[in-house]
């Protein structure tokens, strides 16, 4: 289960709306234990995809390493990555799966006409062949 506190959730939705019609991307920091990951902070990142940002996101590896260092500095973990899907559902695409990491949760936010619509969280398998929907709770 992935629990996201109100403040980081608000920041994630705001980020997704602000970057529309492009995909946003960011990371989630928090804690994990007893089968639950709890997100207490969201850090927006820059979408550095060299192609159309409306169809794909790309994280700079230096930004991801910096976010991991920030998590450790705060005594937290890098729980996962969030990104938006403009004008479509919050599914986990083939590209998302191919670029995933099995130790992260992946939250996809659907943004339609610039407004948040719905979200899902996904857990990819180690082979990057499928992703299961993860229970998502907004606190």
Residue pairs with C-beta under 8 A, 6 or more apart in sequence:
1 35
1 36
1 37
1 134
1 135
1 136
1 137
2 36
2 37
2 39
2 79
2 80
2 105
2 107
2 121
2 134
2 135
2 136
2 137
3 36
3 37
3 38
3 39
3 137
3 138
3 139
4 12
4 28
4 38
4 39
4 107
4 136
4 137
4 138
4 139
5 38
5 39
5 40
5 139
6 138
6 139
7 40
7 41
8 28
8 39
8 40
8 41
8 42
9 39
9 42
9 138
9 139
11 42
11 44
12 26
12 28
12 42
12 82
12 107
12 109
13 109
13 116
15 24
15 26
15 42
15 44
15 84
16 24
16 84
16 109
16 111
16 116
17 111
17 114
17 115
17 116
18 24
19 47
19 53
19 84
20 84
20 86
20 111
20 114
21 54
21 86
21 87
21 114
22 47
22 53
22 54
22 86
23 47
23 49
23 53
23 54
23 55
23 56
23 57
23 83
23 84
23 85
23 86
24 44
24 47
24 57
24 82
24 83
24 84
24 109
25 44
25 45
25 46
25 47
25 57
25 58
25 59
25 81
25 82
25 83
26 42
26 43
26 44
26 45
26 81
26 82
26 83
27 42
27 43
27 45
27 64
27 67
27 78
27 80
27 81
27 82
28 39
28 41
28 42
28 43
28 78
28 79
28 80
28 81
28 82
28 105
28 107
29 39
29 40
29 41
29 42
29 43
29 67
29 70
29 71
29 74
29 76
29 77
29 78
29 79
30 37
30 38
30 39
30 40
30 41
30 76
30 77
30 79
31 37
31 38
31 40
31 76
31 77
31 79
32 38
32 77
32 79
37 79
37 80
37 105
38 79
39 79
39 80
40 76
41 74
41 76
42 82
43 67
43 70
45 59
45 60
45 63
45 64
45 67
46 60
46 63
47 53
47 57
47 58
47 59
48 58
48 59
48 60
48 63
49 56
49 57
49 58
50 58
54 86
56 95
57 83
59 81
64 78
67 78
68 78
71 77
71 78
78 104
79 104
79 105
80 104
80 105
80 106
80 107
80 121
81 104
81 105
81 106
81 107
82 106
82 107
82 108
82 109
83 96
83 106
83 107
83 108
83 109
84 108
84 109
84 110
84 111
85 91
85 93
85 108
85 109
85 110
85 111
86 111
86 112
87 111
87 112
87 113
88 110
89 110
89 118
90 108
90 109
90 110
90 117
90 118
90 119
90 120
91 108
91 120
92 100
92 106
92 108
92 120
92 122
92 124
92 131
96 106
96 108
96 122
96 131
97 124
97 128
97 129
97 130
97 131
98 128
100 106
100 124
100 128
100 131
101 124
102 123
102 124
102 125
102 126
102 128
105 121
105 122
105 123
105 134
106 121
106 122
106 123
106 124
106 131
107 119
107 120
107 121
107 122
107 136
108 119
108 120
108 121
108 122
109 116
109 118
109 119
110 116
110 117
110 118
110 119
111 117
119 136
120 133
120 136
121 133
121 134
121 135
121 136
122 131
122 132
122 133
122 134
123 131
123 132
123 133
123 134
124 130
124 131
125 131
125 132
